[in-house]
Amino acid sequence: MKNMFNLQNRRYIGNKYKLLDWIFDNVEKNCEGDSVLDIFAGTGVVAERFLKSHKKVVLNDFLYSNEVIFNAFFNSNGADYEHLRSVAEKLSELSKQNKRQNYFDKHFGGKFFSKNDAREIGFIRERLEALLESKKLEKKEYYILLASLVYSIDHISNTVGHYDAYFKNKEIKDRFEYKLIQNLDTTSNDIEILREDANIVAETTTADIVFIDPPYNSRQYSRFYHILENLVEWKKPKLHGVALKPEAENMSDYSRSNAKVVFSDLIEKLDCKYLVVTYNNTFNSKSSSSQNKITLEEITDILKRKATTKVLSKSYRFFNSGKTEFKDHKEYLFITEVRHD
Ligand SMILES: C[S@@+](CC[C@H](N)C(=O)[O-])C[C@H]1O[C@@H](n2cnc3c(N)ncnc32)[C@H](O)[C@@H]1O
């Protein structure tokens, strides 16, 4: 359907959308099985690619906003789009009439969004909660409308694509338009959605193929996407600093100095037939926040210790928030065959 957001229509650091063909072809060639666990699922684009070929697809990511997005796209078969469209139109109309300040425009108006846009966004968010509470929305409709709000704001934010900072000295135009996401048909699949630390998931969830795409540098996703987390959680926390971040939550060990230990623990714990791991070599970059916490040699050792591992690679043009270009950037794919049945 036109004028709707598809799953990949968001700005997300480290998403593998452009590498999907390469990843998927190699998985098809090397791995067998009917179930896939995307344990650091991010945008969910890799999981989406497995829907046609694999019956059971499990998505996990510890961010609240990703969990809502997964539920909206992967777990909302049969949602009544006629109803959704009429609710979205009504909310847009009401939000434009509303003049009262709310949490969202109080903090983010004139910074990450124009004042009017921020007011409309906060108004819609508040109403979605009220509609769910008064049972005027089913849970899956609520997920679709909330994920649609996330996609709509991501599209217009006054940033490079994450929320570590906003453009200053720039006139922010009113650009907000509340558009719906188009959910996926997963009626032939068995979908499971988790929001857990990956190392805990590894203890309790099994699958034939586990796709592993963790962060490899010190940039914390929960800090980069704090506005999306804040909007989804809607607990209206106190905010700090120029970027207006709440108290830290969901800080990843994969972005800290013990990354190697947690990665090794994860690989050890996972019960599956194949491990498919992505890695890229931004390690030599000058910016310290882009430096990898685990080296290529370390990751290779950890995987080879588990079982026979194939290492595939591909040159890839990579840009870091528009500033740094890594000319000899390489993307690696490790395929570890753990066991045959
Ligand atoms: C490189 S991104 C994955 C991108 C994804 N493959 C895609 O194509 O969109 C890494 C993801 O891991 C999540 N993450 C980081 N540490 C985690 C942890 N300990 N447990 C679960 N998720 C984690 C982040 O929120 C982020 O979405």
PDBQT file of the ligand as one rigid body, heavy atoms in Angstrom, charges set to zero:
ROOT
HETATM    1  C1  LIG A 401      23.873  -4.072  15.313  1.00  0.00    +0.000 C 
HETATM    2  S1  LIG A 401      22.289  -3.876  15.992  1.00  0.00    +0.000 S 
HETATM    3  C2  LIG A 401      21.363  -5.134  15.159  1.00  0.00    +0.000 C 
HETATM    4  C3  LIG A 401      20.886  -4.691  13.804  1.00  0.00    +0.000 C 
HETATM    5  C4  LIG A 401      19.936  -5.664  13.137  1.00  0.00    +0.000 C 
HETATM    6  N1  LIG A 401      20.592  -6.886  12.741  1.00  0.00    +0.000 N 
HETATM    7  C5  LIG A 401      19.301  -4.988  11.933  1.00  0.00    +0.000 C 
HETATM    8  O1  LIG A 401      19.584  -5.417  10.795  1.00  0.00    +0.000 OA
HETATM    9  O2  LIG A 401      18.545  -4.051  12.122  1.00  0.00    +0.000 OA
HETATM   10  C6  LIG A 401      22.457  -4.530  17.622  1.00  0.00    +0.000 C 
HETATM   11  C7  LIG A 401      21.177  -4.585  18.437  1.00  0.00    +0.000 C 
HETATM   12  O3  LIG A 401      21.433  -5.271  19.657  1.00  0.00    +0.000 OA
HETATM   13  C8  LIG A 401      20.651  -4.712  20.691  1.00  0.00    +0.000 C 
HETATM   14  N2  LIG A 401      21.349  -5.080  21.946  1.00  0.00    +0.000 N 
HETATM   15  C9  LIG A 401      22.530  -4.630  22.419  1.00  0.00    +0.000 A 
HETATM   16  N3  LIG A 401      22.900  -5.288  23.518  1.00  0.00    +0.000 NA
HETATM   17  C10 LIG A 401      21.930  -6.208  23.777  1.00  0.00    +0.000 A 
HETATM   18  C11 LIG A 401      21.752  -7.197  24.779  1.00  0.00    +0.000 A 
HETATM   19  N4  LIG A 401      22.655  -7.380  25.732  1.00  0.00    +0.000 N 
HETATM   20  N5  LIG A 401      20.655  -7.964  24.723  1.00  0.00    +0.000 NA
HETATM   21  C12 LIG A 401      19.726  -7.785  23.753  1.00  0.00    +0.000 A 
HETATM   22  N6  LIG A 401      19.836  -6.850  22.773  1.00  0.00    +0.000 NA
HETATM   23  C13 LIG A 401      20.930  -6.073  22.773  1.00  0.00    +0.000 A 
HETATM   24  C14 LIG A 401      20.605  -3.235  20.373  1.00  0.00    +0.000 C 
HETATM   25  O4  LIG A 401      19.446  -2.634  20.929  1.00  0.00    +0.000 OA
HETATM   26  C15 LIG A 401      20.594  -3.237  18.835  1.00  0.00    +0.000 C 
HETATM   27  O5  LIG A 401      19.291  -3.132  18.335  1.00  0.00    +0.000 OA
ENDROOT
TORSDOF 0
